[in-house]
Amino acid sequence: MPIGAANAMRPVFKPSGGRVPSSELALRYALPLAAAFLAALLAHVSIDIVGDYVLPHDTYDDPEHGSRWVASIALGIYALGALGALGRAVFAETRGRRGALRAALRMAAPSSALAFGIAVTAIALPLLAAMAWLDDTAAGIGPDDVADLFGGSIPLGASITAGFALAIAAGLHRFVVFLTGKHRSIVRALEAFVRIFRARTGAALRSVSRLQQNRPRVSAALARCTSGNRAPPARLIQPLQA
């Protein structure tokens, strides 16, 4: 049956009981969190560099920056979570839940790129402050005021963070919109890949089975030789008879 006909026969995916599938919830939260951690990480590095030239005292110069490793790990976790949720939605649609991928993608980002950017910015700003606080706490020093958590200048730190957050959110939103428009092509490509993989795997298993059936029965022949069906060689029996 052609792929298009098979897809047309599938029921549209509607969660029972009004429950939202886990893949949609994971994308809804993991994607903006990953974007916010990336924006905060880039802003932290940029403020540290720019502050050396435009600020009388860059507070990011004082402590070590272990928080960047923490942010990188969190970024990886949420990014992998978003990719895993996307993969689960794709495979759910290939298993017959038509519309699962589109629903997950629509849940991932609001219809407005600006709204998504504002949400990412609102998360990235406290994350940046938390990173600075973590560095100060690990170094045994405390910030004198809130400005220290933004490198020494709230307008500078907030503007850099917001710039990264809005740019990352805009790129992600555009990417999600692109995937939403191409979701049927993605599913068809995956179905073709699965079909080819299954065909080749089946052919390989059949070849292995034929080889096992046609191989010489060496073990059986050896078993007959040692099972008492043949007498010992005569040269071994003659010394015993003498």
Protein Blocks (a to p, Z undefined) as FASTA:
>chain_A
ZZklmmmmpccdddehhiacfklmmmmmmmmmmmmmmmmmmmmmmmmmmmmmmpfbdfkl
mmccfklmmmmmmmmmmmmmmmmmmmmmmmmmmnopghklmmmmmmmpcfblklmmmmmm
mmmmmmmmmmmmmmmmmnopacfblmlmnoopaklmmmmmmmmmmmmmmmmmmmmmmmmm
mmmmmmmmmmmmmmmmmmmmmmmmmmmmmmmmmpccfklmmmmmmnopaccdfklmmmmm
ZZ
